[in-house]
Amino acid sequence: MRLIRPGRLAACLTALLCLLSIALPALAQDDLDGLLPVTEAYKLSADTSTPGVVKLHWTIAPDYYLYRGRMKFKAGDGVTLGEAQLPDGEKHHDEYLGDVETYHHGVDATVPYTIAAATTELKLSVQYQGCHEVAPKICYPPHTEQLTLTVPPGADAAPTAGAGGLGAALDKLGSTRGGSAGAMLPAEQAFHLEALAKDRQHLLLRWTMPKGYYLYRDQTALKLKDAAGLTLGKPEWPAGVEHEDAHFGKTTVFFDQVDVPVAIEGDTGSLTTINLEASFQGCQDGGVCYPLMTRALAIDLSGATPTSGTAAEPAPEMPPARATEVGLGIALLYALFGGLILNLMPCVLPVLSIKVVSVIESGESPARRRSHALTYSAGVLTSFVVLGAAVVALAKAWGAQLQYPLLVAALSLVMLTAGLWMSGVVQFGGSLGNVGSSLANQKGWRGDFFVGVLAVVVASPCTGPFMGPALGFAFAAPAAQAMLVFFTLGLGLCLPFLAIGFVPALARLLPRPGAWMETLKQVLAFPMYLAAVWLAWVLANQRGADAIGLLLVAAVLLAATLWWFEKSRWSGRASRALVFVLALLTAVPLYALVRLPAAAPAGAGAVSANGTVAFTPAKLAELRKAGTPVFVDMTADWCVTCKANEHAVLDTEAFRELLKKTGAVYMKGDWTNEDPAITAFLQEYHSPGVPLYVVFPKDGGTGNRLPTVLTSSLVEDALTKAAGTPVASTL
């Protein structure tokens, strides 16, 4: 083997290095020929129109991305920067940098600042780094851009909680807020924002703040990103707290939690997700204000899965739609039996009193019986079809119409009128259905039709056995099948009266007309009065004592209207005109009633005297994360089935003892008034309305939905399984 002398070896290595020095740049240039200049790959723009905040935006070219953790911001003399606000990026593992977050397409950042007196320019140094992700992967070195920006008027007055500016902000706000700030939470903990899609055209945003923090309503801005042709409607803010602010003047703020529905305008049919950018500002009460915060949220439009602008929590597994559990034939059977049983529900009893009287008054005339049965059935079926169409078209839940106080008050007055008629105080002709002058001149068929309509309106808050699966199928099924289910429900409700009208053997079982009928009619007036009282109680829970006062005034005016109606029956035209005037006056208190604010709900996650926790999605998530079994009860004051379940099972000492033994929390959501959070929960579990009962196990598994009608043994078994340990029977 021939050896190479050291001198010759050195010469060879030198020559090789020279060749590499020429070849490698050429090879590298081949790879870099298609690479964009760094400022073209990441186009940076800045906006200082908001005092105290610099808004930065990067437009990122296709196949390029930026690292979240490689962004740095530095200010020139006379300017102090706060903590930059950046949205969450896409998480993945980088072979060189480890676990990182990256941005594609574009990203927005906000950087709060305070300035020294007489400073007119804001000099900002922005450093960032990114890569080209198509193989072979090529990364840029860290790149720095120097920005010289104009400071807008009033920038020095913007309060911030940023590093270096906190002391100045405290000095400025101490005298106006009435105290000094305690330890301030990070922005994402102080103002937790989450969003979900109620349906493809409606979003629900929820801000949750700890005690002592509040959110400004008028400093909030929402916009869609990368959604051509789509815009957001005006946010539907609830009533807030009036606040005299040192910087914004008289403004509206929100404490604890606020839910804000927002409509999407435009066709979302081709989208599965939508990107929302929310900018907002809030303060610590008695402390300082945070800079403008911006959160980016990707919202799933295919369901109601919540997504968070901070650390996202996994969405709970949703039970399958009821339409997949039963077929159309089974759903129609459920609907028929459900409608039949609805005749026995207490919410329908007052209206049935009217029908009992009308059927008995018809005597043994087959024609009269058939007329009553057919016209009443037409009213029931027409009303069910109209109600079903509204439910399908508007995505409203069963019974939700009683969330509207005006309808509740009007129904209470109708029940009062019916009671007065049955007591003999006022006469409208052969049946209650002739209520009102337009009906009084009819011979009865319009009256029967109206009674059928009234039966459906009053029956809608009730859900009995068999109705749950049928309504669940209707809410998840195509529109034609859903309408068939609602029609069959109506057929079940009117079937007993159709049988009496067309089956002579059943008609012969009815007692013969006689003087006793007048006494029976007067006795049956009292269920009507009780129905009016029940509706008044519902109204009190919706709008408070003022609403009851207005309802009583309307009732007195209605009584005067009916009294003068009787007196003017044989009077002149001028006397009868007074009836019309009094009827108009009756509507005045109802107009005032509509303008009353809703009764204040329990605070977010509030605990009542008996240990019941008010429902909020955030509190439910907190309990489930802590491994606590939870019994969720979605109820409403107008839901008769809900109240029956509470009386029989949930408001008993045995149930409270079971909660203690299983370590479970009883969480109640009150849907008496409209509540978007509860509506979203009902939609998540494909519930047609209330009641809805879901038991969540302590291991964080899927919630177990219970039947509409509860029994003690059923609840005990569900909570025992949720607790995961044997529990001695207490119910």
C-alpha positions, 0 to 999 in steps of 0.5 A: 500500500502506497502512503501519501506524504503529509505535504501531499495530503494537505495539498489534496485537502486544500484543493477539495475545500476549494472545490466545495467552496465553489460547489456548495453555494451553487447547490444552495442557490438552486434550492433558494432560486424559488424562495421569496425575500423575507419581506415578501414571504411575511408582509408586515403592516402596522396600525396605531389608530387606537390610542395606547395600542399598536396593531400588527398584521403579517400576511404570510405567503402560501407554503410559509409559516411563522414561529409564535415563540420567535417574535420579539418587540422592542421600543425606542426612547420614550416608549414603554411596551406592555405584553404583546397579545398573540393568538394561539398558533398551530401546535406541532413538534419541530425537529430543531426547536422542539414543541412550537406554535406556528402561524399560516396565511396570516396573524394579528398581534397587538402591543400595548404601550405608554409614552413619555410626555412630548413623544410624537413618534413611536419607534418599534423594533419587530423581530420574527422568524419563519420557514418554507415548509415544502421539502427541502425545508428552508428556514430564514434567519431571525429578521428584524424590521424597524418601524417609525409610527405616528402617535395618535392624539390621546395615546398617553391617556390609554391605561395599560397593565403592561410591564413598565406602565403599571405604576403610572396607570395605578397612579392615574386611576387610583383616585378615580377607581376608589382603591388600589389594584391587587395582584392582577391575573393574566389577561387570558385568565381575567377574560376567558372567551369561548364561542360555539355555533348554535347553528350554521347562521348563529354564533354564541360568544361567552366572556367569563370574568373572575370576581372583581373584573369587568368587560366594556361593551362598547370597546368590543369589535368582532370580525370574520377572517378569511370569509369572503361574502360573509359578515356579522350581524349586530351583537345582541348584548344583554342589559349591562351595568351602567358605569361612569368611567374616568376614560370612556365616560358613561358606559356599559360594563359586564361582570361575572359572565356575559353571553352575546348571540351574533348572527352570520349574514351570508351563505355558510353552506360550503364551510365547516369552520369559520374564523372569528377575531374578537377585540375587547378591553376590560378592567380590574375593579378598583385597579387598572385596565388591560390593554386592548386584547385580541383573540382568534377563534376557529368555530366549528359550524357543523355542530355546537362544539365550543372553542376557546380563545385561550387553552381549548378544552376538549368538547364533550362527546355528544349523544347521537341524534334521536333520528338515528335511534328510532325509525319513522314508523316507531316515531309516529307510534310514539307521537300517536300515543304521546298525543293521547296521553297529553289529554290527561296532562294537567296543562290540558285539563282546563281546555278539556273542561270546555270540550266536555261542556260542548259535547254534553250540550250537543245531546244525542244529536249525531250531527252535532257530535260529529260537528263538534268533533270535526271542528275541534280536531281541525283546530288541533291539527291545524295548530300542530301543523303551524307549530311544527312548521315554526319549530322546524323553520326557526329551530325553536324548542317545544314549548319555547313560546311561553318564554315570551311574557306577552303571550303568557299574560294574554293566555292568562287573560283568555283563561280568566275570560273562559272562567267568567263565561263558564261561571255565567258572568258573561255569555258569548253563545254556545261555547267559549270559542265565541270569545270576542265579537267576531266569534260571538255571531257564529253558531259554534263551529268557529268556537270549536275550532278556537278551542282546538287552537287553545288546547294546543297552545296550552298543551305545548309546555307539557311533555308526557311519556312517548312524546320525547322520542317522537319530538327528538326524531322530528328535530333531527329528521327532514322537514317532511317527516318532522311535519308528519310527526307533529300531525300525528301528535295532533291526531292523538290529542283529538282522537278521543273526541273523534271517537265520541263523535263517530262511534255511537256506542261511545256517544251513548255513554255520555249523560243526557242533557239536563239542568245539572249541566249548568252546575257542571259548567260552573264547577269546571270554571275553577280549573280555568281560574287555576290555569290563569293563576298558574300563568300569572305565577310564570309571569312573575318569575319572568318579569317580577312583581311589576308584571303581576301588577300590570296583569291585574290592571289588565284583568280589571279592564278586561272585566270592565270590558266584559261587564259593559259587553253584557250591558250593551247587548241591547243598547245603541251603537254608541254604547257598544263602541265603548266596549271597543274602547275598553278592550283597547285600554286593556292592551295598554298594561300589556304594552307596558309589561313587554318593556319590563326587564327580565328578572335577574338570573342567578349568577354564574355558578351561584349556589342556592340555599339548598345546594343547587348550582346554577348552570353555566357551561364553564362551571360544568366543565370545571366540575367535570375536570375536578372529577365530580359527578354532576346531575344537570336539570334543564327546567322552566317554570312553565313546564308542568312535567318539570314541576311534577318531577321536582315534586316527586323526586328532585325536591325531596330529602331522599334526593338530597341525601343521595347527592351527599352519598354519591358526592354529586352536584345538582346543577339546574338551568332555568329556561323560563326566559330565553337563555342561549347557553341553555338552548345550546345545551339542549341542541347538543343533546338533541332535546326538543325542549325541557325537561332535560336530565343529563348525569355526568360520571366522575371519570369524565365520560359521556353524559347519560341522558335520562327519560323525560319522566323521572322515577326515584329508582331511575335517578338513584341508579344513574347517580350510583353508576356516575359515582362509580361506587355502590350506594345504599338505597335512599330513594 
